[in-house]
Amino acid sequence: MSNTLYIVNGSDYPRHIGDLLLAYPEYQEGSELPDEWEVVNKVAPPDADDEFYYVEGTPELTASGWVQTWVKLSVSNIEIRPRDDRGS
């Protein structure tokens, strides 16, 4: 089964093949998508480091279609705890 990401009506995201099949049980993978459904082109996240990490953002509509985006977040002191504070 496909691991393609979809967006519906430009805002309902993320959606997967199972969501598409629930909405359109007759849909066959590889056939034309229903009008309101579009593929989101996957983009690998940038590498995280000691100061920043990345979470998936809202897809962006470009001239070539929808593209997956990544949001850079700063690692806070709360997230960097000594191992003993985590109970491990």
PDB file of N, CA, C and O in Angstrom:
ATOM      1  N   MET A   1       0.840  -1.181   0.000  1.00  0.00           N
ATOM      2  CA  MET A   1       0.000   0.000   0.000  1.00  0.00           C
ATOM      3  C   MET A   1       0.884   1.243   0.000  1.00  0.00           C
ATOM      4  O   MET A   1       1.988   1.227   0.545  1.00  0.00           O
ATOM      5  N   SER A   2       0.403   2.298  -0.602  1.00  0.00           N
ATOM      6  CA  SER A   2       1.131   3.549  -0.819  1.00  0.00           C
ATOM      7  C   SER A   2       1.402   4.304   0.482  1.00  0.00           C
ATOM      8  O   SER A   2       0.612   4.241   1.424  1.00  0.00           O
ATOM      9  N   ASN A   3       2.522   5.013   0.520  1.00  0.00           N
ATOM     10  CA  ASN A   3       2.790   5.911   1.645  1.00  0.00           C
ATOM     11  C   ASN A   3       2.735   7.364   1.166  1.00  0.00           C
ATOM     12  O   ASN A   3       3.364   8.248   1.747  1.00  0.00           O
ATOM     13  N   THR A   4       1.975   7.588   0.106  1.00  0.00           N
ATOM     14  CA  THR A   4       1.785   8.922  -0.452  1.00  0.00           C
ATOM     15  C   THR A   4       0.994   9.779   0.526  1.00  0.00           C
ATOM     16  O   THR A   4       0.075   9.295   1.186  1.00  0.00           O
ATOM     17  N   LEU A   5       1.357  11.058   0.613  1.00  0.00           N
ATOM     18  CA  LEU A   5       0.612  12.013   1.423  1.00  0.00           C
ATOM     19  C   LEU A   5      -0.326  12.791   0.520  1.00  0.00           C
ATOM     20  O   LEU A   5       0.016  13.106  -0.620  1.00  0.00           O
ATOM     21  N   TYR A   6      -1.519  13.100   1.036  1.00  0.00           N
ATOM     22  CA  TYR A   6      -2.511  13.858   0.285  1.00  0.00           C
ATOM     23  C   TYR A   6      -2.992  15.046   1.099  1.00  0.00           C
ATOM     24  O   TYR A   6      -2.918  15.049   2.327  1.00  0.00           O
ATOM     25  N   ILE A   7      -3.485  16.055   0.394  1.00  0.00           N
ATOM     26  CA  ILE A   7      -4.166  17.188   1.017  1.00  0.00           C
ATOM     27  C   ILE A   7      -5.529  17.281   0.341  1.00  0.00           C
ATOM     28  O   ILE A   7      -5.651  17.053  -0.862  1.00  0.00           O
ATOM     29  N   VAL A   8      -6.557  17.618   1.126  1.00  0.00           N
ATOM     30  CA  VAL A   8      -7.918  17.698   0.595  1.00  0.00           C
ATOM     31  C   VAL A   8      -8.397  19.145   0.728  1.00  0.00           C
ATOM     32  O   VAL A   8      -8.316  19.746   1.799  1.00  0.00           O
ATOM     33  N   ASN A   9      -8.894  19.687  -0.379  1.00  0.00           N
ATOM     34  CA  ASN A   9      -9.393  21.067  -0.403  1.00  0.00           C
ATOM     35  C   ASN A   9      -8.358  22.078   0.080  1.00  0.00           C
ATOM     36  O   ASN A   9      -8.723  23.127   0.612  1.00  0.00           O
ATOM     37  N   GLY A  10      -7.091  21.782  -0.094  1.00  0.00           N
ATOM     38  CA  GLY A  10      -6.037  22.720   0.263  1.00  0.00           C
ATOM     39  C   GLY A  10      -5.814  22.939   1.738  1.00  0.00           C
ATOM     40  O   GLY A  10      -5.032  23.813   2.114  1.00  0.00           O
ATOM     41  N   SER A  11      -6.488  22.163   2.603  1.00  0.00           N
ATOM     42  CA  SER A  11      -6.292  22.387   4.040  1.00  0.00           C
ATOM     43  C   SER A  11      -6.389  21.148   4.909  1.00  0.00           C
ATOM     44  O   SER A  11      -5.834  21.137   6.008  1.00  0.00           O
ATOM     45  N   ASP A  12      -7.059  20.123   4.469  1.00  0.00           N
ATOM     46  CA  ASP A  12      -7.244  18.918   5.279  1.00  0.00           C
ATOM     47  C   ASP A  12      -6.023  18.027   5.080  1.00  0.00           C
ATOM     48  O   ASP A  12      -5.929  17.293   4.096  1.00  0.00           O
ATOM     49  N   TYR A  13      -5.089  18.100   6.026  1.00  0.00           N
ATOM     50  CA  TYR A  13      -3.793  17.430   5.878  1.00  0.00           C
ATOM     51  C   TYR A  13      -3.321  16.937   7.231  1.00  0.00           C
ATOM     52  O   TYR A  13      -3.636  17.584   8.230  1.00  0.00           O
ATOM     53  N   PRO A  14      -2.603  15.862   7.336  1.00  0.00           N
ATOM     54  CA  PRO A  14      -2.255  14.915   6.279  1.00  0.00           C
ATOM     55  C   PRO A  14      -3.351  13.884   6.077  1.00  0.00           C
ATOM     56  O   PRO A  14      -4.067  13.525   7.011  1.00  0.00           O
ATOM     57  N   ARG A  15      -3.467  13.428   4.883  1.00  0.00           N
ATOM     58  CA  ARG A  15      -4.363  12.339   4.535  1.00  0.00           C
ATOM     59  C   ARG A  15      -3.560  11.276   3.819  1.00  0.00           C
ATOM     60  O   ARG A  15      -2.548  11.562   3.179  1.00  0.00           O
ATOM     61  N   HIS A  16      -4.032  10.036   3.938  1.00  0.00           N
ATOM     62  CA  HIS A  16      -3.308   8.889   3.383  1.00  0.00           C
ATOM     63  C   HIS A  16      -4.261   8.071   2.514  1.00  0.00           C
ATOM     64  O   HIS A  16      -5.451   8.376   2.424  1.00  0.00           O
ATOM     65  N   ILE A  17      -3.733   7.044   1.886  1.00  0.00           N
ATOM     66  CA  ILE A  17      -4.529   6.215   0.982  1.00  0.00           C
ATOM     67  C   ILE A  17      -5.757   5.626   1.688  1.00  0.00           C
ATOM     68  O   ILE A  17      -6.816   5.502   1.073  1.00  0.00           O
ATOM     69  N   GLY A  18      -5.632   5.266   2.957  1.00  0.00           N
ATOM     70  CA  GLY A  18      -6.770   4.734   3.706  1.00  0.00           C
ATOM     71  C   GLY A  18      -7.898   5.750   3.830  1.00  0.00           C
ATOM     72  O   GLY A  18      -9.074   5.397   3.745  1.00  0.00           O
ATOM     73  N   ASP A  19      -7.529   7.026   4.034  1.00  0.00           N
ATOM     74  CA  ASP A  19      -8.533   8.088   4.101  1.00  0.00           C
ATOM     75  C   ASP A  19      -9.245   8.238   2.760  1.00  0.00           C
ATOM     76  O   ASP A  19     -10.462   8.411   2.700  1.00  0.00           O
ATOM     77  N   LEU A  20      -8.464   8.168   1.693  1.00  0.00           N
ATOM     78  CA  LEU A  20      -9.018   8.274   0.349  1.00  0.00           C
ATOM     79  C   LEU A  20      -9.987   7.122   0.068  1.00  0.00           C
ATOM     80  O   LEU A  20     -11.060   7.327  -0.501  1.00  0.00           O
ATOM     81  N   LEU A  21      -9.599   5.919   0.470  1.00  0.00           N
ATOM     82  CA  LEU A  21     -10.456   4.750   0.241  1.00  0.00           C
ATOM     83  C   LEU A  21     -11.714   4.774   1.105  1.00  0.00           C
ATOM     84  O   LEU A  21     -12.753   4.252   0.701  1.00  0.00           O
ATOM     85  N   LEU A  22     -11.629   5.373   2.285  1.00  0.00           N
ATOM     86  CA  LEU A  22     -12.834   5.524   3.112  1.00  0.00           C
ATOM     87  C   LEU A  22     -13.821   6.476   2.447  1.00  0.00           C
ATOM     88  O   LEU A  22     -15.028   6.233   2.440  1.00  0.00           O
ATOM     89  N   ALA A  23     -13.292   7.562   1.888  1.00  0.00           N
ATOM     90  CA  ALA A  23     -14.151   8.551   1.237  1.00  0.00           C
ATOM     91  C   ALA A  23     -14.639   8.085  -0.132  1.00  0.00           C
ATOM     92  O   ALA A  23     -15.748   8.415  -0.552  1.00  0.00           O
ATOM     93  N   TYR A  24     -13.798   7.315  -0.819  1.00  0.00           N
ATOM     94  CA  TYR A  24     -14.106   6.837  -2.172  1.00  0.00           C
ATOM     95  C   TYR A  24     -13.746   5.354  -2.274  1.00  0.00           C
ATOM     96  O   TYR A  24     -12.695   5.013  -2.816  1.00  0.00           O
ATOM     97  N   PRO A  25     -14.605   4.471  -1.762  1.00  0.00           N
ATOM     98  CA  PRO A  25     -14.297   3.034  -1.751  1.00  0.00           C
ATOM     99  C   PRO A  25     -13.999   2.455  -3.137  1.00  0.00           C
ATOM    100  O   PRO A  25     -13.293   1.452  -3.244  1.00  0.00           O
ATOM    101  N   GLU A  26     -14.515   3.060  -4.176  1.00  0.00           N
ATOM    102  CA  GLU A  26     -14.310   2.562  -5.539  1.00  0.00           C
ATOM    103  C   GLU A  26     -12.966   3.019  -6.126  1.00  0.00           C
ATOM    104  O   GLU A  26     -12.583   2.573  -7.208  1.00  0.00           O
ATOM    105  N   TYR A  27     -12.252   3.900  -5.425  1.00  0.00           N
ATOM    106  CA  TYR A  27     -10.986   4.426  -5.948  1.00  0.00           C
ATOM    107  C   TYR A  27      -9.960   3.300  -6.102  1.00  0.00           C
ATOM    108  O   TYR A  27      -9.815   2.457  -5.216  1.00  0.00           O
ATOM    109  N   GLN A  28      -9.267   3.296  -7.212  1.00  0.00           N
ATOM    110  CA  GLN A  28      -8.186   2.344  -7.469  1.00  0.00           C
ATOM    111  C   GLN A  28      -6.876   3.108  -7.471  1.00  0.00           C
ATOM    112  O   GLN A  28      -6.733   4.097  -8.189  1.00  0.00           O
ATOM    113  N   GLU A  29      -5.908   2.653  -6.664  1.00  0.00           N
ATOM    114  CA  GLU A  29      -4.603   3.306  -6.607  1.00  0.00           C
ATOM    115  C   GLU A  29      -4.023   3.466  -8.005  1.00  0.00           C
ATOM    116  O   GLU A  29      -4.010   2.525  -8.799  1.00  0.00           O
ATOM    117  N   GLY A  30      -3.546   4.668  -8.291  1.00  0.00           N
ATOM    118  CA  GLY A  30      -2.963   4.945  -9.594  1.00  0.00           C
ATOM    119  C   GLY A  30      -3.926   5.611 -10.560  1.00  0.00           C
ATOM    120  O   GLY A  30      -3.507   6.169 -11.575  1.00  0.00           O
ATOM    121  N   SER A  31      -5.229   5.555 -10.245  1.00  0.00           N
ATOM    122  CA  SER A  31      -6.187   6.229 -11.125  1.00  0.00           C
ATOM    123  C   SER A  31      -6.263   7.716 -10.748  1.00  0.00           C
ATOM    124  O   SER A  31      -5.673   8.144  -9.756  1.00  0.00           O
ATOM    125  N   GLU A  32      -6.984   8.476 -11.536  1.00  0.00           N
ATOM    126  CA  GLU A  32      -7.088   9.920 -11.304  1.00  0.00           C
ATOM    127  C   GLU A  32      -7.729  10.194  -9.947  1.00  0.00           C
ATOM    128  O   GLU A  32      -8.713   9.556  -9.572  1.00  0.00           O
ATOM    129  N   LEU A  33      -7.157  11.154  -9.217  1.00  0.00           N
ATOM    130  CA  LEU A  33      -7.679  11.500  -7.893  1.00  0.00           C
ATOM    131  C   LEU A  33      -8.982  12.277  -8.009  1.00  0.00           C
ATOM    132  O   LEU A  33      -9.203  12.977  -8.997  1.00  0.00           O
ATOM    133  N   PRO A  34      -9.850  12.158  -6.999  1.00  0.00           N
ATOM    134  CA  PRO A  34     -11.039  13.013  -6.967  1.00  0.00           C
ATOM    135  C   PRO A  34     -10.602  14.487  -6.979  1.00  0.00           C
ATOM    136  O   PRO A  34      -9.507  14.816  -6.523  1.00  0.00           O
ATOM    137  N   ASP A  35     -11.456  15.360  -7.497  1.00  0.00           N
ATOM    138  CA  ASP A  35     -11.097  16.770  -7.698  1.00  0.00           C
ATOM    139  C   ASP A  35     -10.490  17.456  -6.481  1.00  0.00           C
ATOM    140  O   ASP A  35      -9.522  18.204  -6.621  1.00  0.00           O
ATOM    141  N   GLU A  36     -11.026  17.222  -5.310  1.00  0.00           N
ATOM    142  CA  GLU A  36     -10.564  17.951  -4.129  1.00  0.00           C
ATOM    143  C   GLU A  36      -9.294  17.353  -3.493  1.00  0.00           C
ATOM    144  O   GLU A  36      -8.734  17.950  -2.574  1.00  0.00           O
ATOM    145  N   TRP A  37      -8.841  16.202  -3.962  1.00  0.00           N
ATOM    146  CA  TRP A  37      -7.658  15.531  -3.428  1.00  0.00           C
ATOM    147  C   TRP A  37      -6.433  15.837  -4.279  1.00  0.00           C
ATOM    148  O   TRP A  37      -6.496  15.809  -5.508  1.00  0.00           O
ATOM    149  N   GLU A  38      -5.304  16.133  -3.607  1.00  0.00           N
ATOM    150  CA  GLU A  38      -4.053  16.376  -4.324  1.00  0.00           C
ATOM    151  C   GLU A  38      -2.896  15.715  -3.581  1.00  0.00           C
ATOM    152  O   GLU A  38      -2.922  15.586  -2.357  1.00  0.00           O
ATOM    153  N   VAL A  39      -1.890  15.301  -4.332  1.00  0.00           N
ATOM    154  CA  VAL A  39      -0.699  14.687  -3.751  1.00  0.00           C
ATOM    155  C   VAL A  39       0.188  15.782  -3.165  1.00  0.00           C
ATOM    156  O   VAL A  39       0.319  16.862  -3.742  1.00  0.00           O
ATOM    157  N   VAL A  40       0.797  15.493  -2.010  1.00  0.00           N
ATOM    158  CA  VAL A  40       1.792  16.380  -1.416  1.00  0.00           C
ATOM    159  C   VAL A  40       3.150  15.724  -1.650  1.00  0.00           C
ATOM    160  O   VAL A  40       3.392  14.601  -1.209  1.00  0.00           O
ATOM    161  N   ASN A  41       4.025  16.432  -2.343  1.00  0.00           N
ATOM    162  CA  ASN A  41       5.360  15.904  -2.634  1.00  0.00           C
ATOM    163  C   ASN A  41       6.198  15.908  -1.363  1.00  0.00           C
ATOM    164  O   ASN A  41       6.346  16.939  -0.707  1.00  0.00           O
ATOM    165  N   LYS A  42       6.740  14.752  -1.027  1.00  0.00           N
ATOM    166  CA  LYS A  42       7.533  14.618   0.196  1.00  0.00           C
ATOM    167  C   LYS A  42       8.897  15.272   0.046  1.00  0.00           C
ATOM    168  O   LYS A  42       9.504  15.251  -1.025  1.00  0.00           O
ATOM    169  N   VAL A  43       9.367  15.857   1.153  1.00  0.00           N
ATOM    170  CA  VAL A  43      10.683  16.472   1.234  1.00  0.00           C
ATOM    171  C   VAL A  43      11.331  15.942   2.511  1.00  0.00           C
ATOM    172  O   VAL A  43      10.721  15.978   3.579  1.00  0.00           O
ATOM    173  N   ALA A  44      12.544  15.458   2.405  1.00  0.00           N
ATOM    174  CA  ALA A  44      13.235  14.945   3.599  1.00  0.00           C
ATOM    175  C   ALA A  44      13.492  16.098   4.574  1.00  0.00           C
ATOM    176  O   ALA A  44      13.852  17.199   4.157  1.00  0.00           O
ATOM    177  N   PRO A  45      13.308  15.844   5.866  1.00  0.00           N
ATOM    178  CA  PRO A  45      13.579  16.913   6.840  1.00  0.00           C
ATOM    179  C   PRO A  45      15.074  17.207   6.909  1.00  0.00           C
ATOM    180  O   PRO A  45      15.901  16.318   6.705  1.00  0.00           O
ATOM    181  N   PRO A  46      15.413  18.467   7.200  1.00  0.00           N
ATOM    182  CA  PRO A  46      16.830  18.781   7.409  1.00  0.00           C
ATOM    183  C   PRO A  46      17.345  18.020   8.626  1.00  0.00           C
ATOM    184  O   PRO A  46      16.560  17.573   9.463  1.00  0.00           O
ATOM    185  N   ASP A  47      18.651  17.877   8.721  1.00  0.00           N
ATOM    186  CA  ASP A  47      19.249  17.206   9.869  1.00  0.00           C
ATOM    187  C   ASP A  47      19.121  18.074  11.116  1.00  0.00           C
ATOM    188  O   ASP A  47      19.380  19.277  11.077  1.00  0.00           O
ATOM    189  N   ALA A  48      18.722  17.458  12.214  1.00  0.00           N
ATOM    190  CA  ALA A  48      18.652  18.151  13.495  1.00  0.00           C
ATOM    191  C   ALA A  48      20.059  18.205  14.094  1.00  0.00           C
ATOM    192  O   ALA A  48      20.950  17.461  13.683  1.00  0.00           O
ATOM    193  N   ASP A  49      20.242  19.089  15.061  1.00  0.00           N
ATOM    194  CA  ASP A  49      21.526  19.157  15.763  1.00  0.00           C
ATOM    195  C   ASP A  49      21.249  19.433  17.236  1.00  0.00           C
ATOM    196  O   ASP A  49      20.117  19.269  17.692  1.00  0.00           O
ATOM    197  N   ASP A  50      22.259  19.846  17.978  1.00  0.00           N
ATOM    198  CA  ASP A  50      22.090  20.065  19.418  1.00  0.00           C
ATOM    199  C   ASP A  50      21.232  21.287  19.739  1.00  0.00           C
ATOM    200  O   ASP A  50      20.714  21.397  20.851  1.00  0.00           O
ATOM    201  N   GLU A  51      21.073  22.204  18.789  1.00  0.00           N
ATOM    202  CA  GLU A  51      20.338  23.436  19.047  1.00  0.00           C
ATOM    203  C   GLU A  51      18.947  23.474  18.419  1.00  0.00           C
ATOM    204  O   GLU A  51      18.061  24.174  18.909  1.00  0.00           O
ATOM    205  N   PHE A  52      18.755  22.723  17.339  1.00  0.00           N
ATOM    206  CA  PHE A  52      17.487  22.797  16.614  1.00  0.00           C
ATOM    207  C   PHE A  52      16.992  21.414  16.205  1.00  0.00           C
ATOM    208  O   PHE A  52      17.774  20.477  16.041  1.00  0.00           O
ATOM    209  N   TYR A  53      15.689  21.313  16.048  1.00  0.00           N
ATOM    210  CA  TYR A  53      15.077  20.117  15.480  1.00  0.00           C
ATOM    211  C   TYR A  53      13.945  20.576  14.558  1.00  0.00           C
ATOM    212  O   TYR A  53      13.605  21.758  14.545  1.00  0.00           O
ATOM    213  N   TYR A  54      13.369  19.670  13.801  1.00  0.00           N
ATOM    214  CA  TYR A  54      12.367  20.031  12.809  1.00  0.00           C
ATOM    215  C   TYR A  54      11.103  19.216  12.999  1.00  0.00           C
ATOM    216  O   TYR A  54      11.153  18.021  13.289  1.00  0.00           O
ATOM    217  N   VAL A  55       9.970  19.880  12.832  1.00  0.00           N
ATOM    218  CA  VAL A  55       8.672  19.221  12.848  1.00  0.00           C
ATOM    219  C   VAL A  55       7.982  19.544  11.528  1.00  0.00           C
ATOM    220  O   VAL A  55       8.262  20.563  10.897  1.00  0.00           O
ATOM    221  N   GLU A  56       7.088  18.670  11.130  1.00  0.00           N
ATOM    222  CA  GLU A  56       6.401  18.902   9.868  1.00  0.00           C
ATOM    223  C   GLU A  56       5.498  20.120   9.963  1.00  0.00           C
ATOM    224  O   GLU A  56       4.754  20.288  10.929  1.00  0.00           O
ATOM    225  N   GLY A  57       5.576  20.963   8.947  1.00  0.00           N
ATOM    226  CA  GLY A  57       4.734  22.152   8.881  1.00  0.00           C
ATOM    227  C   GLY A  57       3.559  21.933   7.938  1.00  0.00           C
ATOM    228  O   GLY A  57       3.267  20.807   7.536  1.00  0.00           O
ATOM    229  N   THR A  58       2.905  23.007   7.600  1.00  0.00           N
ATOM    230  CA  THR A  58       1.780  22.980   6.665  1.00  0.00           C
ATOM    231  C   THR A  58       2.319  22.932   5.241  1.00  0.00           C
ATOM    232  O   THR A  58       3.221  23.698   4.901  1.00  0.00           O
ATOM    233  N   PRO A  59       1.793  22.058   4.412  1.00  0.00           N
ATOM    234  CA  PRO A  59       2.269  22.000   3.028  1.00  0.00           C
ATOM    235  C   PRO A  59       2.114  23.348   2.331  1.00  0.00           C
ATOM    236  O   PRO A  59       1.230  24.143   2.650  1.00  0.00           O
ATOM    237  N   GLU A  60       2.995  23.571   1.380  1.00  0.00           N
ATOM    238  CA  GLU A  60       3.012  24.829   0.640  1.00  0.00           C
ATOM    239  C   GLU A  60       2.665  24.548  -0.818  1.00  0.00           C
ATOM    240  O   GLU A  60       3.174  23.600  -1.417  1.00  0.00           O
ATOM    241  N   LEU A  61       1.805  25.372  -1.375  1.00  0.00           N
ATOM    242  CA  LEU A  61       1.442  25.226  -2.779  1.00  0.00           C
ATOM    243  C   LEU A  61       2.449  25.992  -3.628  1.00  0.00           C
ATOM    244  O   LEU A  61       2.599  27.206  -3.489  1.00  0.00           O
ATOM    245  N   THR A  62       3.133  25.273  -4.503  1.00  0.00           N
ATOM    246  CA  THR A  62       4.117  25.875  -5.390  1.00  0.00           C
ATOM    247  C   THR A  62       3.640  25.710  -6.834  1.00  0.00           C
ATOM    248  O   THR A  62       2.592  25.116  -7.086  1.00  0.00           O
ATOM    249  N   ALA A  63       4.412  26.235  -7.765  1.00  0.00           N
ATOM    250  CA  ALA A  63       4.063  26.107  -9.182  1.00  0.00           C
ATOM    251  C   ALA A  63       3.997  24.647  -9.613  1.00  0.00           C
ATOM    252  O   ALA A  63       3.273  24.307 -10.550  1.00  0.00           O
ATOM    253  N   SER A  64       4.750  23.781  -8.933  1.00  0.00           N
ATOM    254  CA  SER A  64       4.766  22.362  -9.306  1.00  0.00           C
ATOM    255  C   SER A  64       3.838  21.507  -8.439  1.00  0.00           C
ATOM    256  O   SER A  64       3.848  20.281  -8.557  1.00  0.00           O
ATOM    257  N   GLY A  65       3.043  22.129  -7.577  1.00  0.00           N
ATOM    258  CA  GLY A  65       2.100  21.393  -6.741  1.00  0.00           C
ATOM    259  C   GLY A  65       2.384  21.586  -5.260  1.00  0.00           C
ATOM    260  O   GLY A  65       3.182  22.438  -4.870  1.00  0.00           O
ATOM    261  N   TRP A  66       1.712  20.774  -4.438  1.00  0.00           N
ATOM    262  CA  TRP A  66       1.886  20.851  -2.985  1.00  0.00           C
ATOM    263  C   TRP A  66       3.202  20.210  -2.568  1.00  0.00           C
ATOM    264  O   TRP A  66       3.587  19.160  -3.084  1.00  0.00           O
ATOM    265  N   VAL A  67       3.897  20.864  -1.615  1.00  0.00           N
ATOM    266  CA  VAL A  67       5.196  20.390  -1.143  1.00  0.00           C
ATOM    267  C   VAL A  67       5.187  20.350   0.385  1.00  0.00           C
ATOM    268  O   VAL A  67       4.731  21.285   1.043  1.00  0.00           O
ATOM    269  N   GLN A  68       5.693  19.265   0.924  1.00  0.00           N
ATOM    270  CA  GLN A  68       5.828  19.100   2.371  1.00  0.00           C
ATOM    271  C   GLN A  68       6.839  20.138   2.882  1.00  0.00           C
ATOM    272  O   GLN A  68       7.843  20.412   2.225  1.00  0.00           O
ATOM    273  N   THR A  69       6.560  20.706   4.056  1.00  0.00           N
ATOM    274  CA  THR A  69       7.471  21.691   4.641  1.00  0.00           C
ATOM    275  C   THR A  69       7.905  21.251   6.037  1.00  0.00           C
ATOM    276  O   THR A  69       7.274  20.400   6.664  1.00  0.00           O
ATOM    277  N   TRP A  70       8.980  21.842   6.498  1.00  0.00           N
ATOM    278  CA  TRP A  70       9.520  21.550   7.830  1.00  0.00           C
ATOM    279  C   TRP A  70       9.766  22.852   8.564  1.00  0.00           C
ATOM    280  O   TRP A  70      10.260  23.819   7.985  1.00  0.00           O
ATOM    281  N   VAL A  71       9.413  22.871   9.867  1.00  0.00           N
ATOM    282  CA  VAL A  71       9.570  24.048  10.707  1.00  0.00           C
ATOM    283  C   VAL A  71      10.732  23.804  11.660  1.00  0.00           C
ATOM    284  O   VAL A  71      10.794  22.780  12.340  1.00  0.00           O
ATOM    285  N   LYS A  72      11.651  24.764  11.697  1.00  0.00           N
ATOM    286  CA  LYS A  72      12.835  24.664  12.562  1.00  0.00           C
ATOM    287  C   LYS A  72      12.476  25.190  13.950  1.00  0.00           C
ATOM    288  O   LYS A  72      12.017  26.323  14.091  1.00  0.00           O
ATOM    289  N   LEU A  73      12.686  24.365  14.964  1.00  0.00           N
ATOM    290  CA  LEU A  73      12.401  24.747  16.345  1.00  0.00           C
ATOM    291  C   LEU A  73      13.660  24.659  17.182  1.00  0.00           C
ATOM    292  O   LEU A  73      14.519  23.805  16.962  1.00  0.00           O
ATOM    293  N   SER A  74      13.747  25.548  18.134  1.00  0.00           N
ATOM    294  CA  SER A  74      14.890  25.557  19.035  1.00  0.00           C
ATOM    295  C   SER A  74      14.683  24.532  20.148  1.00  0.00           C
ATOM    296  O   SER A  74      13.579  24.394  20.675  1.00  0.00           O
ATOM    297  N   VAL A  75      15.720  23.836  20.491  1.00  0.00           N
ATOM    298  CA  VAL A  75      15.657  22.888  21.601  1.00  0.00           C
ATOM    299  C   VAL A  75      15.712  23.710  22.886  1.00  0.00           C
ATOM    300  O   VAL A  75      16.655  24.472  23.097  1.00  0.00           O
ATOM    301  N   SER A  76      14.706  23.558  23.743  1.00  0.00           N
ATOM    302  CA  SER A  76      14.660  24.348  24.972  1.00  0.00           C
ATOM    303  C   SER A  76      15.359  23.615  26.114  1.00  0.00           C
ATOM    304  O   SER A  76      15.642  22.422  26.012  1.00  0.00           O
ATOM    305  N   ASN A  77      15.632  24.323  27.182  1.00  0.00           N
ATOM    306  CA  ASN A  77      16.265  23.716  28.358  1.00  0.00           C
ATOM    307  C   ASN A  77      15.390  22.631  28.958  1.00  0.00           C
ATOM    308  O   ASN A  77      15.905  21.678  29.544  1.00  0.00           O
ATOM    309  N   ILE A  78      14.077  22.757  28.823  1.00  0.00           N
ATOM    310  CA  ILE A  78      13.164  21.752  29.352  1.00  0.00           C
ATOM    311  C   ILE A  78      13.364  20.426  28.617  1.00  0.00           C
ATOM    312  O   ILE A  78      13.255  19.358  29.219  1.00  0.00           O
ATOM    313  N   GLU A  79      13.654  20.495  27.332  1.00  0.00           N
ATOM    314  CA  GLU A  79      13.821  19.282  26.537  1.00  0.00           C
ATOM    315  C   GLU A  79      15.193  18.647  26.724  1.00  0.00           C
ATOM    316  O   GLU A  79      15.389  17.477  26.394  1.00  0.00           O
ATOM    317  N   ILE A  80      16.132  19.407  27.248  1.00  0.00           N
ATOM    318  CA  ILE A  80      17.473  18.866  27.485  1.00  0.00           C
ATOM    319  C   ILE A  80      17.622  18.688  28.992  1.00  0.00           C
ATOM    320  O   ILE A  80      18.055  19.596  29.703  1.00  0.00           O
ATOM    321  N   ARG A  81      17.257  17.504  29.458  1.00  0.00           N
ATOM    322  CA  ARG A  81      17.327  17.231  30.876  1.00  0.00           C
ATOM    323  C   ARG A  81      18.405  16.173  31.117  1.00  0.00           C
ATOM    324  O   ARG A  81      18.636  15.307  30.273  1.00  0.00           O
ATOM    325  N   PRO A  82      19.058  16.254  32.270  1.00  0.00           N
ATOM    326  CA  PRO A  82      20.017  15.203  32.597  1.00  0.00           C
ATOM    327  C   PRO A  82      19.307  13.852  32.621  1.00  0.00           C
ATOM    328  O   PRO A  82      18.128  13.780  32.966  1.00  0.00           O
ATOM    329  N   ARG A  83      19.996  12.806  32.265  1.00  0.00           N
ATOM    330  CA  ARG A  83      19.407  11.477  32.172  1.00  0.00           C
ATOM    331  C   ARG A  83      18.697  11.086  33.477  1.00  0.00           C
ATOM    332  O   ARG A  83      17.643  10.454  33.410  1.00  0.00           O
ATOM    333  N   ASP A  84      19.224  11.433  34.658  1.00  0.00           N
ATOM    334  CA  ASP A  84      18.587  11.020  35.925  1.00  0.00           C
ATOM    335  C   ASP A  84      17.188  11.633  36.083  1.00  0.00           C
ATOM    336  O   ASP A  84      16.335  11.040  36.743  1.00  0.00           O
ATOM    337  N   ASP A  85      16.939  12.809  35.491  1.00  0.00           N
ATOM    338  CA  ASP A  85      15.627  13.435  35.604  1.00  0.00           C
ATOM    339  C   ASP A  85      14.564  12.731  34.750  1.00  0.00           C
ATOM    340  O   ASP A  85      13.368  12.944  34.954  1.00  0.00           O
ATOM    341  N   ARG A  86      14.984  11.909  33.813  1.00  0.00           N
ATOM    342  CA  ARG A  86      14.034  11.207  32.956  1.00  0.00           C
ATOM    343  C   ARG A  86      13.668   9.834  33.517  1.00  0.00           C
ATOM    344  O   ARG A  86      12.837   9.128  32.945  1.00  0.00           O
ATOM    345  N   GLY A  87      14.270   9.469  34.603  1.00  0.00           N
ATOM    346  CA  GLY A  87      13.957   8.183  35.195  1.00  0.00           C
ATOM    347  C   GLY A  87      14.615   7.010  34.497  1.00  0.00           C
ATOM    348  O   GLY A  87      14.197   5.867  34.681  1.00  0.00           O
ATOM    349  N   SER A  88      15.632   7.273  33.704  1.00  0.00           N
ATOM    350  CA  SER A  88      16.315   6.180  32.994  1.00  0.00           C
ATOM    351  C   SER A  88      17.676   5.929  33.595  1.00  0.00           C
ATOM    352  O   SER A  88      18.402   5.048  33.134  1.00  0.00           O
TER     353      SER A  88
END
